[in-house]
């Protein structure tokens, strides 16, 4: 008579946790438009917590350590952002002014190749291909211009930026100051029977997140700086912007480097009339990939994270489709948590009677 009661109790527990998870996901989806500054603040709190801990070990209070860390972060970020945006603004202004010249240059450079293609395949109309390229490049530029204009004129986007700038630091401050208290409260609410197992999984999740997020963030920033400086020295228009974006999105496997390389080569083909700068652009990205694969990623991220590149790409795509930019922010942490839970579930399955006696 005891076994059916135990099974019923376990079923009720599973139903409770499943229902709680469904409610959480629904609330996350409904409130997705206002959660961005809070998620950003929590992320900053998680990333900077080790720095605060180091200051507290020197005898400082948690509040004072939090203030020092946030002030140092602000003092570091503001000059860097001002310098970055000033350089990008100059390059964008220059690039916009020479777009017609670049389009003409690119069309002239493609003409011999199209003529050779027409000779090899007489059915291909070279003039039609050139007209198609000109029309579509113009339309793409118009779309990008309208998109930028709509983003600048969007009151909703302005509200989001203001809320991000005002609310995120406040959330980050309270998260950093009260981080240990939050952890203790959550720990006190864990089911007593499974507390040891949950703690073990939480430590593995924290190790995975710390290794991947903190390490990968460092890799992205260093790669962005390398690509930006390299392309700037080559003399590529928009080199700083393209290089920095390529570095920042390099946490998506292969996407950052490939997209940055393709865009840089297209700009280089339109801008330069000699082959030397184009080869230099190729060398910059080859060196960037060499540094990332042989030094940055092995040293800063490591090989024991356990997140497969395909799983990361799927998580980012799913998060972006479901929750937009908020989904992109929480995609990798969610993928890491699911990965750890799945590994534990597989281990439990291998030790179960279903696997052993099946």
C-alpha positions in Angstrom: 0.0 0.0 0.0 3.0 2.3 0.5 4.2 2.3 -3.1 1.1 3.8 -4.7 1.1 6.6 -2.2 4.8 7.3 -2.9 4.1 7.3 -6.7 1.1 9.7 -6.2 3.2 12.0 -4.1 6.0 12.1 -6.7 3.4 12.8 -9.5 2.0 15.7 -7.5 5.6 17.1 -7.0 6.2 16.8 -10.7 2.9 18.5 -11.5 3.7 21.3 -9.1 7.1 22.0 -10.5 5.8 21.7 -14.1 3.0 24.1 -13.3 5.4 26.6 -11.7 7.7 26.4 -14.7 4.8 27.0 -17.1 3.7 30.0 -15.1 7.2 31.4 -15.1 7.6 31.0 -18.9 4.2 32.7 -19.5 5.0 35.6 -17.2 8.4 36.0 -18.9 6.7 36.1 -22.3 4.0 38.6 -21.2 6.4 40.9 -19.5 9.2 40.7 -22.1 8.9 44.3 -23.1 9.8 45.6 -19.6 12.2 43.0 -18.4 15.3 44.1 -20.3 16.8 46.5 -17.8 16.1 44.1 -14.9 17.8 41.2 -16.8 20.7 43.5 -17.7 21.1 44.5 -14.1 21.0 40.9 -12.8 23.6 40.0 -15.5 25.9 42.8 -14.4 25.4 41.8 -10.8 26.3 38.2 -11.6 29.4 39.1 -13.7 30.8 41.6 -11.1 30.1 39.6 -8.0 33.6 38.1 -7.9 35.1 41.6 -7.9 32.9 42.7 -5.0 33.9 39.5 -3.1 37.6 40.4 -3.5 37.0 43.9 -2.1 35.0 42.4 0.9 38.0 40.2 1.7 40.0 43.3 2.2 37.7 44.3 5.0 35.3 46.5 3.2 31.5 46.3 3.7 29.4 44.8 0.9 27.8 48.1 0.2 31.0 50.0 0.0 32.6 47.3 -2.2 29.6 47.4 -4.5 29.8 51.2 -4.9 33.6 51.0 -5.6 33.1 48.3 -8.3 30.2 50.2 -10.1 32.1 53.5 -10.0 35.2 51.9 -11.5 33.0 50.3 -14.2 31.4 53.6 -15.0 34.7 55.4 -15.1 36.1 52.7 -17.4 33.1 52.5 -19.8 32.2 56.2 -20.3 35.5 57.3 -21.9 35.7 54.1 -23.9 32.1 54.5 -25.2 32.7 58.2 -26.0 35.9 57.4 -28.0 34.2 54.5 -29.8 31.1 56.4 -30.8 33.1 59.5 -31.9 35.2 57.3 -34.2 32.2 55.4 -35.5 30.3 58.6 -36.1 33.1 60.0 -38.2 33.4 56.8 -40.2 29.6 56.5 -40.8 29.5 60.2 -42.0 32.4 59.5 -44.3 30.9 56.2 -45.6 27.5 57.8 -46.3 29.1 60.6 -48.4 31.0 58.1 -50.6 28.3 55.5 -51.1 27.5 56.5 -54.7 31.2 56.4 -55.5 31.6 53.0 -54.0 28.6 51.7 -55.9 30.1 52.9 -59.2 33.5 51.5 -58.4 32.0 48.1 -57.4 30.0 48.0 -60.6 33.0 48.8 -62.7 35.1 46.1 -61.0 32.3 43.5 -61.5 31.9 44.3 -65.2 34.9 42.3 -66.5 33.9 39.3 -64.4 30.3 39.5 -65.7 31.5 39.8 -69.3 33.6 36.7 -68.9 30.7 34.9 -67.3 28.5 36.0 -70.3 31.1 34.6 -72.7 31.2 31.2 -70.9 27.4 31.1 -70.5 25.8 33.1 -73.3 22.3 32.7 -71.8 23.3 34.9 -68.8 22.5 38.6 -69.4 25.4 40.6 -67.8 23.6 43.9 -68.1 20.5 42.5 -66.3 22.7 41.2 -63.5 24.4 44.6 -63.1 21.1 46.4 -63.1 19.8 43.9 -60.5 22.8 44.5 -58.3 22.5 48.3 -58.5 18.8 48.3 -57.9 19.0 45.9 -54.9 22.0 47.6 -53.3 20.1 50.9 -53.6 17.0 49.4 -52.1 19.0 47.8 -49.2 20.6 51.2 -48.4 17.1 52.8 -48.4 15.8 50.1 -46.1 18.8 50.6 -43.7 18.3 54.3 -43.8 14.6 54.1 -43.0 15.3 51.5 -40.3 17.9 53.8 -38.7 15.6 56.8 -38.9 12.7 54.9 -37.4 14.8 53.7 -34.5 16.0 57.2 -33.8 12.5 58.6 -34.0 10.8 55.8 -32.1 9.5 57.0 -28.8 9.3 53.5 -27.6 12.9 52.8 -28.3 13.8 56.1 -26.5 11.8 55.0 -23.5 13.6 51.6 -23.6 17.1 53.3 -23.7 16.2 55.7 -20.9 14.9 52.8 -18.8 17.9 50.8 -19.5 20.3 53.6 -18.5 18.3 54.5 -15.4 17.0 51.2 -14.0 19.9 48.9 -14.9 22.4 50.5 -12.6 20.0 50.5 -9.7 19.1 46.8 -10.2 22.8 46.0 -10.6 23.6 47.9 -7.3 21.0 46.0 -5.3 21.9 42.7 -6.9 25.5 43.1 -6.0 24.9 44.4 -2.5 22.3 41.7 -1.6 23.7 38.8 -3.7 24.6 36.6 -0.7 21.2 37.3 0.9 19.4 36.2 -2.3 21.4 33.0 -2.5 20.7 32.2 1.2 17.0 32.8 0.8 16.8 30.6 -2.3 18.8 28.0 -0.5 16.4 28.0 2.4 13.5 27.3 0.1 15.0 24.2 -1.5 13.2 20.9 -0.8 15.0 19.2 2.0 15.1 15.8 0.5 16.8 17.0 -2.7 18.8 19.9 -1.3 22.2 18.3 -1.8 21.4 17.3 -5.4 20.1 20.7 -6.3 23.1 22.4 -4.7 25.4 20.2 -6.8 23.6 21.0 -10.0 23.6 24.8 -9.0 27.3 24.7 -8.6 27.8 23.0 -11.9 25.5 25.6 -13.6 27.5 28.4 -11.9 30.7 26.9 -13.1 29.4 26.6 -16.6 28.0 30.1 -16.7 31.2 31.6 -15.2 33.4 29.7 -17.6 31.3 30.6 -20.7 29.8 34.0 -20.1 32.6 35.7 -18.3 35.2 34.0 -20.5 33.3 34.5 -23.8 32.6 38.1 -23.0 36.3 38.7 -22.5 37.0 37.0 -25.8 34.4 39.0 -27.6 35.7 42.4 -26.3 39.3 41.5 -27.1 38.4 40.3 -30.6 36.3 43.4 -31.2 39.2 45.6 -30.3 41.6 43.6 -32.4 39.4 43.6 -35.5 38.6 47.3 -35.0 42.2 48.4 -34.7 43.3 46.1 -37.5 40.7 47.3 -40.0 41.3 50.9 -38.9 45.0 50.6 -39.6 44.2 49.1 -43.0 42.2 52.2 -43.7 38.8 50.4 -44.2 35.8 52.7 -44.1 33.5 51.6 -41.2 36.4 49.3 -40.1 36.0 50.2 -36.5 32.2 49.6 -36.5 32.4 46.4 -38.6 35.3 45.0 -36.6 33.8 45.8 -33.2 30.4 44.2 -34.2 32.2 41.2 -35.6 34.0 40.7 -32.3 30.9 41.2 -30.1 28.8 38.7 -32.0 31.6 36.1 -32.1 29.9 34.4 -29.2 27.7 32.9 -31.9 30.0 30.2 -33.4 31.4 31.3 -36.8 28.7 33.9 -37.3 30.8 36.9 -36.1 34.0 36.2 -38.0 32.2 35.1 -41.2 29.8 38.0 -41.3 32.5 40.5 -40.4 34.8 39.1 -43.0 32.2 39.2 -45.8 31.1 42.8 -45.0 34.8 43.9 -44.8 35.7 42.3 -48.1 32.7 43.9 -49.8 33.6 47.4 -48.5 37.3 46.8 -49.4 36.4 45.8 -53.0 34.3 48.9 -53.4 36.8 51.2 -51.6 40.2 50.2 -52.8 41.6 50.0 -56.3 44.6 47.8 -55.5 44.8 44.2 -54.1 47.2 45.0 -51.2 44.5 46.5 -48.8 42.2 43.6 -49.6 44.9 41.1 -48.7 45.5 43.1 -45.5 41.8 42.8 -44.5 42.1 39.0 -45.1 45.2 38.8 -42.9 43.4 40.7 -40.1 40.6 38.2 -39.9 43.0 35.2 -40.3 45.1 36.5 -37.4 41.9 37.1 -35.4 40.8 33.5 -35.9 44.3 32.3 -35.0 44.4 34.3 -31.8 40.8 33.2 -30.8 41.3 29.5 -31.5 44.8 29.1 -30.1 45.0 31.6 -27.2 41.9 33.5 -26.3 39.2 30.8 -26.1 41.5 28.0 -24.6 42.8 30.4 -21.9 39.6 32.4 -21.1 36.8 30.0 -21.8 38.4 26.5 -21.6 37.2 23.2 -23.0 35.2 22.0 -20.0 32.1 24.2 -20.5 30.1 21.5 -22.2 28.0 23.8 -24.5 28.0 22.5 -28.1 28.1 25.3 -30.8 25.0 23.9 -32.4 23.1 24.0 -29.1 24.2 27.6 -28.6 23.1 28.7 -32.1 19.7 27.0 -31.6 19.3 28.7 -28.2 20.1 32.1 -29.6 17.8 31.6 -32.6 14.9 30.4 -30.4 15.4 33.1 -27.8 15.5 35.8 -30.5 12.3 34.6 -32.2 10.4 34.2 -28.9 11.6 37.2 -26.9 13.6 39.4 -29.2 16.7 41.1 -27.7 15.7 39.9 -24.2 15.7 36.3 -25.5 19.2 36.8 -26.9 20.4 37.9 -23.5 19.0 35.0 -21.6 19.5 32.3 -24.4 23.0 31.2 -23.4 22.4 31.1 -19.6 19.2 29.1 -20.3 21.0 26.8 -22.6 23.7 26.2 -20.0 21.1 25.5 -17.3 19.2 23.1 -19.6 22.4 21.4 -20.6 23.4 20.8 -16.9 19.9 19.5 -16.1 19.9 17.2 -19.1 23.3 15.7 -18.2 22.1 15.0 -14.6 18.8 13.5 -16.0 20.8 11.2 -18.3 23.0 10.1 -15.4 20.0 9.3 -13.3 18.4 7.5 -16.2 21.6 5.3 -16.6 21.4 4.4 -12.9 17.6 3.6 -13.1 16.0 0.2 -13.4 14.5 1.4 -16.7 18.0 1.5 -18.2 19.6 -1.3 -16.2 16.8 -3.8 -16.7 15.5 -2.7 -20.0 
